[in-house]
């Protein structure tokens, strides 16, 4: 990896990060801006614009998620073998092609092809960027003493800022009469900029395929790593819980208010909380709480959010329970996500970091698929039953998290990556 002069600014100031980390952080922001300029409006385009049946719209959206989350392990393995640069550039090219194809697609087959291409593009570049960010955060911690979780928090906040800005960009284009095709074109233009920037700025790292990280035994080695699998299980409990923003929360909002119009405001509240509070919260927790404890505490906070929904009174417009749930779920996310990502380099060898990063996402995606099916069967259950059952998932994750290695906590010296 390219080396840079030691920074004298705090890691929570993006300008104080090394150029490579700033590039990776800006990448996450741009990725989410371009992606969320299109995705929130895809379902309406498929149903209203192309006249697809509801079940077919759900199938298309599910295929996109599977082609992305389920194939993260492929992108991670390719990153370990060839380095991040070619994988990121290939992902950007495929995302541009996918958005252009989606803008022109008019049949079920072409729409499915376009969304599969869009999903696979993310399965390439996301594990590459996330694993490189974790690797660079460890190096930054080693040389400056700044906890890696603070660097990873900057990365998370940048992604949430993009997730907040993207739908606004898409809405603006739709309000101006541009239509869904214009939103797709805008998303493609964002990724053209990302492609050009990375082609110019991303370091040309050494090809890794001939090194000790290559070989068919790498997946087996990662999947035989028991502490890593425990972390995957803990992270899965978080993602299953987080997915309730798209399953249980809309149902609760509609039951409380008679419509789902308030959902947009709740999603915006979640994104703004991350943008505003992620950095100071992580700065505090990274220096005072071990990563294992941050994981357990974050999941306990998420569980508290579920428990409060059937307990709190409706309040103004009946939204107090769902607002409290959104806030606590987001706070829990802010505590545990940087800690989880920061633990991966401690549990796997550096040469397997890309594969491990992708595998954690893919395994969690399978858990979300199973968890979503289970949640769907509970949506018609009485409120206390539903929300108590949902709270059991993060509580179980919190208990399992306590069996992980503690990781580096406050006051412990920064060291190199452990194998």
C-alpha positions as CSV (number, residue, x, y, z in Angstrom):
1,X,0.0,0.0,0.0
2,X,1.2,3.5,-0.7
3,X,2.5,5.3,2.4
4,X,1.6,8.9,3.3
5,X,2.9,11.4,5.8
6,X,1.6,11.1,9.3
7,X,-1.4,13.3,9.8
8,X,-1.6,15.8,12.6
9,X,-5.4,16.3,12.4
10,X,-8.0,14.1,14.2
11,X,-9.3,11.1,12.3
12,X,-12.9,12.4,12.7
13,X,-11.9,15.3,10.4
14,X,-11.9,13.8,6.9
15,X,-9.3,16.4,5.9
16,X,-7.0,14.9,8.5
17,X,-7.1,11.4,6.9
18,X,-4.5,10.2,4.5
19,X,-5.2,10.7,0.8
20,X,-6.1,7.1,0.3
21,X,-8.5,7.0,3.1
22,X,-10.1,10.2,1.9
23,X,-10.5,8.7,-1.5
24,X,-12.2,5.6,-0.1
25,X,-14.5,7.7,2.1
26,X,-15.5,9.9,-0.9
27,X,-16.1,6.7,-2.8
28,X,-18.6,5.5,-0.3
29,X,-20.4,8.8,-0.4
30,X,-20.5,8.8,-4.2
31,X,-21.6,5.2,-4.5
32,X,-24.6,5.7,-2.2
33,X,-25.5,9.1,-3.8
34,X,-25.7,7.5,-7.3
35,X,-27.4,4.3,-6.1
36,X,-30.1,6.0,-4.0
37,X,-30.9,8.5,-6.7
38,X,-32.5,5.5,-8.5
39,X,-33.4,2.7,-6.1
40,X,-36.2,4.3,-4.1
41,X,-38.1,4.9,-7.3
42,X,-37.6,1.5,-9.0
43,X,-40.6,-0.2,-7.5
44,X,-43.0,2.6,-8.6
45,X,-41.4,2.5,-12.1
46,X,-41.8,-1.2,-12.4
47,X,-45.4,-1.2,-11.2
48,X,-46.8,2.1,-12.6
49,X,-44.5,2.7,-15.5
50,X,-44.1,-0.8,-16.8
51,X,-47.3,-2.3,-15.4
52,X,-45.7,-5.3,-13.6
53,X,-47.7,-7.2,-11.1
54,X,-46.9,-6.8,-7.5
55,X,-45.4,-10.2,-7.1
56,X,-43.1,-9.6,-10.1
57,X,-42.0,-6.3,-8.7
58,X,-41.0,-8.1,-5.5
59,X,-39.2,-10.8,-7.4
60,X,-37.2,-8.2,-9.3
61,X,-36.2,-6.3,-6.2
62,X,-35.3,-9.6,-4.5
63,X,-33.1,-10.6,-7.4
64,X,-31.3,-7.3,-7.2
65,X,-30.6,-7.8,-3.5
66,X,-29.4,-11.4,-4.1
67,X,-27.1,-10.5,-6.9
68,X,-25.5,-7.9,-4.7
69,X,-25.4,-9.3,-1.1
70,X,-25.2,-12.9,-2.1
71,X,-22.2,-12.4,-4.3
72,X,-20.2,-10.1,-2.1
73,X,-17.9,-13.1,-1.4
74,X,-17.0,-13.2,-5.1
75,X,-16.0,-9.5,-5.0
76,X,-14.0,-10.1,-1.8
77,X,-12.1,-13.1,-3.2
78,X,-11.3,-11.2,-6.4
79,X,-10.0,-8.3,-4.4
80,X,-7.6,-10.6,-2.5
81,X,-6.4,-12.1,-5.7
82,X,-6.0,-9.1,-8.0
83,X,-6.0,-6.1,-5.6
84,X,-8.8,-3.5,-5.2
85,X,-8.1,-1.2,-8.2
86,X,-9.2,-3.5,-11.1
87,X,-12.2,-4.8,-9.1
88,X,-13.4,-1.3,-8.2
89,X,-13.0,-0.1,-11.8
90,X,-14.8,-3.2,-13.2
91,X,-17.7,-2.6,-10.7
92,X,-18.0,1.0,-11.8
93,X,-18.2,0.1,-15.5
94,X,-20.8,-2.6,-14.8
95,X,-22.9,-0.2,-12.6
96,X,-22.8,2.5,-15.4
97,X,-23.9,-0.2,-18.0
98,X,-26.6,-1.4,-15.6
99,X,-28.1,2.0,-15.1
100,X,-28.1,2.8,-18.8
101,X,-29.7,-0.6,-19.5
102,X,-32.4,-0.1,-16.8
103,X,-33.3,3.3,-18.3
104,X,-34.1,1.6,-21.6
105,X,-35.4,-1.7,-20.4
106,X,-39.1,-2.2,-21.3
107,X,-39.6,-6.0,-20.8
108,X,-39.4,-8.3,-17.8
109,X,-36.3,-10.0,-19.2
110,X,-34.4,-6.8,-19.8
111,X,-35.3,-5.3,-16.5
112,X,-34.2,-8.5,-14.7
113,X,-30.9,-8.4,-16.7
114,X,-30.3,-4.8,-15.8
115,X,-31.0,-5.2,-12.1
116,X,-28.8,-8.3,-11.9
117,X,-26.0,-6.3,-13.5
118,X,-26.5,-3.4,-11.1
119,X,-26.4,-5.8,-8.1
120,X,-23.3,-7.6,-9.3
121,X,-21.5,-4.3,-9.8
122,X,-22.0,-3.6,-6.1
123,X,-20.9,-7.1,-5.3
124,X,-17.6,-6.2,-6.9
125,X,-16.7,-2.7,-5.7
126,X,-18.3,-2.7,-2.2
127,X,-16.2,-5.5,-0.7
128,X,-13.1,-4.1,-2.4
129,X,-13.7,-0.6,-0.9
130,X,-14.8,-1.9,2.5
131,X,-11.8,-4.3,2.9
132,X,-9.4,-1.6,1.8
133,X,-10.9,0.9,4.2
134,X,-10.5,-1.6,7.1
135,X,-6.9,-2.4,6.0
136,X,-6.0,1.3,5.8
137,X,-7.8,2.0,9.1
138,X,-5.6,-0.6,10.8
139,X,-2.5,1.0,9.3
140,X,-3.6,4.4,10.4
141,X,-4.2,3.2,13.9
142,X,-0.8,1.6,14.0
143,X,1.1,4.7,12.9
144,X,-1.0,7.4,14.7
145,X,-2.7,5.7,17.6
146,X,-6.1,6.8,16.4
147,X,-8.6,3.9,17.0
148,X,-9.6,2.3,13.7
149,X,-13.3,2.6,14.7
150,X,-13.0,6.4,14.3
151,X,-11.8,6.1,10.8
152,X,-14.5,3.5,10.0
153,X,-17.1,5.9,11.5
154,X,-16.1,8.5,9.0
155,X,-16.7,5.9,6.3
156,X,-20.1,5.0,7.7
157,X,-21.2,8.6,8.0
158,X,-20.1,9.4,4.4
159,X,-22.3,6.5,3.2
160,X,-25.3,7.7,5.1
161,X,-24.8,11.2,3.8
162,X,-24.9,9.7,0.3
163,X,-28.0,7.7,1.2
164,X,-29.7,10.9,2.3
165,X,-28.6,13.0,-0.6
166,X,-29.3,10.4,-3.3
167,X,-33.2,10.2,-2.9
168,X,-33.3,14.0,-2.8
169,X,-31.4,14.1,-6.1
170,X,-33.8,11.6,-7.6
171,X,-36.9,13.4,-6.3
172,X,-35.6,16.7,-7.7
173,X,-35.2,15.1,-11.1
174,X,-38.6,13.6,-11.0
175,X,-40.2,16.9,-9.9
176,X,-38.5,18.7,-12.8
177,X,-40.2,16.2,-15.1
178,X,-37.2,14.2,-16.0
179,X,-38.8,10.8,-15.2
180,X,-37.2,7.6,-14.1
181,X,-34.9,7.5,-17.1
182,X,-33.4,10.8,-16.1
183,X,-32.8,9.5,-12.6
184,X,-31.0,6.5,-14.1
185,X,-28.9,8.8,-16.3
186,X,-28.0,10.9,-13.2
187,X,-26.9,7.7,-11.3
188,X,-24.8,6.7,-14.3
189,X,-23.1,10.1,-14.5
190,X,-22.2,9.8,-10.8
191,X,-20.5,6.5,-11.4
192,X,-18.7,7.9,-14.5
193,X,-17.2,10.5,-12.1
194,X,-16.3,7.7,-9.7
195,X,-14.7,5.7,-12.4
196,X,-12.7,8.6,-13.7
197,X,-11.5,9.6,-10.2
198,X,-10.4,6.1,-9.3
199,X,-8.7,5.4,-12.6
200,X,-6.6,8.5,-11.9
201,X,-6.2,8.4,-8.1
202,X,-6.4,4.8,-6.9
203,X,-2.9,3.4,-6.3
204,X,-1.8,0.5,-8.5
205,X,-1.2,-2.1,-5.8
206,X,0.7,-5.3,-6.5
207,X,-1.2,-8.2,-8.1
208,X,-1.8,-10.7,-5.2
209,X,-2.7,-13.8,-7.2
210,X,0.8,-15.3,-7.0
211,X,1.2,-14.6,-3.3
212,X,0.4,-16.8,-0.3
213,X,-3.2,-15.6,-0.3
214,X,-4.1,-17.4,-3.5
215,X,-5.5,-20.9,-3.8
216,X,-8.7,-22.8,-3.6
217,X,-8.3,-23.4,0.1
218,X,-8.9,-19.7,1.1
219,X,-12.8,-20.0,1.4
220,X,-12.4,-23.1,3.5
221,X,-9.8,-21.4,5.7
222,X,-12.1,-18.4,6.3
223,X,-15.2,-20.5,7.0
224,X,-13.3,-22.7,9.4
225,X,-12.3,-19.7,11.5
226,X,-14.7,-20.0,14.5
227,X,-14.3,-16.5,15.9
228,X,-14.9,-15.0,12.5
229,X,-18.1,-17.1,12.1
230,X,-19.3,-15.9,15.5
231,X,-18.8,-12.3,14.4
232,X,-20.8,-13.1,11.2
233,X,-23.6,-14.5,13.4
234,X,-23.6,-11.4,15.6
235,X,-23.5,-9.1,12.5
236,X,-26.4,-11.2,11.0
237,X,-28.5,-10.5,14.1
238,X,-28.0,-6.8,13.5
239,X,-28.9,-6.9,9.8
240,X,-32.0,-9.0,10.5
241,X,-33.0,-6.3,13.0
242,X,-32.1,-3.4,10.7
243,X,-34.2,-4.9,7.9
244,X,-37.3,-4.3,10.0
245,X,-37.0,-0.7,8.8
246,X,-38.4,-2.1,5.5
247,X,-40.8,-4.8,7.0
248,X,-42.2,-4.3,10.4
249,X,-41.8,-0.5,10.5
250,X,-43.9,0.3,7.4
251,X,-46.7,-2.1,8.7
252,X,-46.6,-0.3,12.1
253,X,-46.7,3.1,10.6
254,X,-49.7,2.2,8.4
255,X,-51.5,0.7,11.4
256,X,-50.8,3.8,13.5
257,X,-51.6,6.5,10.9
258,X,-53.6,4.9,8.1
259,X,-50.8,5.4,5.5
260,X,-47.1,5.1,5.0
261,X,-46.5,8.8,4.2
262,X,-44.5,9.2,7.4
263,X,-41.9,6.6,6.3
264,X,-39.8,9.1,4.3
265,X,-39.5,11.3,7.4
266,X,-38.4,8.4,9.6
267,X,-35.8,7.3,7.1
268,X,-34.5,10.9,6.8
269,X,-34.3,11.0,10.6
270,X,-32.2,7.9,10.7
271,X,-29.8,9.2,8.0
272,X,-29.4,12.6,9.6
273,X,-28.7,11.0,13.0
274,X,-25.8,9.1,11.5
275,X,-24.4,12.1,9.7
276,X,-24.7,14.3,12.8
277,X,-23.8,11.8,15.6
278,X,-21.7,9.0,14.2
279,X,-18.4,10.6,14.6
280,X,-18.7,12.0,18.1
281,X,-20.3,8.8,19.3
282,X,-17.6,6.6,17.8
283,X,-14.9,8.9,19.1
284,X,-16.3,8.4,22.6
285,X,-16.9,4.7,22.4
286,X,-13.6,3.8,20.6
287,X,-11.5,5.2,23.4
288,X,-13.6,3.9,26.3
289,X,-15.3,0.6,25.2
290,X,-13.8,-2.6,23.8
291,X,-15.2,-3.6,20.4
292,X,-16.8,-6.6,21.8
293,X,-18.6,-4.5,24.4
294,X,-19.6,-2.0,21.7
295,X,-21.2,-4.8,19.7
296,X,-23.2,-6.1,22.7
297,X,-24.3,-2.6,23.8
298,X,-25.3,-1.6,20.3
299,X,-27.5,-4.7,20.0
300,X,-29.0,-4.2,23.4
301,X,-30.0,-0.7,22.4
302,X,-31.6,-2.1,19.2
303,X,-33.5,-4.6,21.3
304,X,-34.7,-1.7,23.5
305,X,-36.1,0.0,20.5
306,X,-38.2,-3.1,19.6
307,X,-39.5,-3.4,23.2
308,X,-40.6,0.2,23.3
309,X,-42.9,0.0,20.3
310,X,-45.9,-1.8,22.0
311,X,-45.2,0.0,25.3
312,X,-45.1,3.7,24.5
313,X,-48.3,5.7,23.9
314,X,-49.0,6.9,20.4
315,X,-48.2,10.5,21.1
316,X,-48.6,13.2,18.3
317,X,-49.9,11.7,15.1
318,X,-49.4,8.2,16.7
319,X,-45.7,8.3,15.7
320,X,-43.9,8.3,19.1
321,X,-43.3,4.5,19.2
322,X,-42.0,4.3,15.7
323,X,-39.9,7.4,16.1
324,X,-38.3,6.0,19.3
325,X,-37.7,2.7,17.5
326,X,-36.0,4.5,14.6
327,X,-33.8,6.5,16.9
328,X,-32.7,3.5,19.1
329,X,-32.1,1.3,16.1
330,X,-29.9,4.0,14.5
331,X,-28.0,4.6,17.8
332,X,-27.4,0.9,18.1
333,X,-26.2,0.8,14.5
334,X,-23.8,3.6,15.1
335,X,-22.2,1.8,18.1
336,X,-21.9,-1.7,16.6
337,X,-21.1,-1.3,12.8
338,X,-17.7,0.4,13.2
339,X,-16.8,-2.1,15.9
340,X,-17.8,-5.1,13.8
341,X,-15.8,-3.9,10.8
342,X,-12.9,-3.0,13.0
343,X,-12.8,-6.6,14.4
344,X,-12.5,-8.3,11.1
345,X,-8.8,-7.5,10.6
346,X,-8.1,-8.9,14.1
347,X,-9.9,-12.2,13.3
348,X,-8.5,-13.1,9.8
349,X,-5.2,-12.8,8.1
350,X,-4.6,-9.7,6.1
351,X,-4.3,-11.7,2.8
352,X,-7.9,-13.0,3.4
353,X,-9.4,-9.6,4.4
354,X,-11.3,-9.1,1.1
355,X,-12.8,-12.6,1.1
356,X,-13.7,-12.3,4.8
357,X,-15.4,-8.9,4.3
358,X,-17.4,-10.3,1.4
359,X,-18.3,-13.5,3.3
360,X,-19.6,-11.6,6.3
361,X,-22.0,-9.7,4.0
362,X,-23.0,-12.8,2.0
363,X,-23.7,-14.9,5.1
364,X,-25.6,-12.0,6.7
365,X,-27.6,-11.7,3.5
366,X,-28.7,-15.3,3.8
367,X,-29.7,-14.6,7.4
368,X,-31.8,-11.6,6.3
369,X,-33.5,-13.7,3.7
370,X,-34.5,-16.3,6.3
371,X,-35.3,-13.7,8.9
372,X,-37.5,-11.7,6.5
373,X,-39.6,-14.8,5.7
374,X,-40.0,-15.5,9.5
375,X,-40.9,-11.9,10.2
376,X,-43.5,-11.9,7.4
377,X,-45.3,-14.7,9.2
378,X,-45.5,-12.6,12.4
379,X,-46.7,-9.3,10.9
380,X,-50.3,-10.2,11.6
381,X,-49.6,-11.3,15.2
382,X,-50.6,-9.0,18.1
383,X,-48.1,-6.2,18.6
384,X,-46.6,-7.3,21.9
385,X,-45.9,-10.8,20.4
386,X,-44.4,-9.4,17.2
387,X,-42.1,-6.8,18.8
388,X,-41.0,-9.2,21.6
389,X,-40.0,-11.8,19.1
390,X,-38.1,-9.2,17.1
391,X,-36.3,-8.0,20.3
392,X,-35.1,-11.5,21.0
393,X,-32.9,-11.5,17.8
394,X,-30.6,-8.6,18.8
395,X,-30.6,-9.8,22.4
396,X,-29.4,-13.2,21.3
397,X,-26.7,-11.4,19.2
398,X,-25.6,-9.3,22.2
399,X,-25.1,-12.5,24.3
400,X,-23.2,-14.2,21.5
401,X,-21.0,-11.0,21.0
402,X,-19.7,-11.4,24.6
403,X,-18.0,-14.6,23.5
404,X,-15.8,-12.8,20.9
405,X,-12.3,-11.7,21.6
406,X,-12.5,-8.3,23.3
407,X,-10.4,-6.5,20.6
408,X,-8.4,-3.4,21.5
409,X,-10.2,-1.2,24.0
410,X,-9.5,2.2,25.6
411,X,-5.9,2.7,26.6
412,X,-4.5,-0.3,24.8
413,X,-1.6,0.4,22.5
414,X,-2.1,0.1,18.7
415,X,-0.4,-2.9,17.2
416,X,-0.2,-4.5,13.9
417,X,-2.9,-6.8,12.5
418,X,-3.1,-10.1,14.3
419,X,-3.5,-13.3,12.3
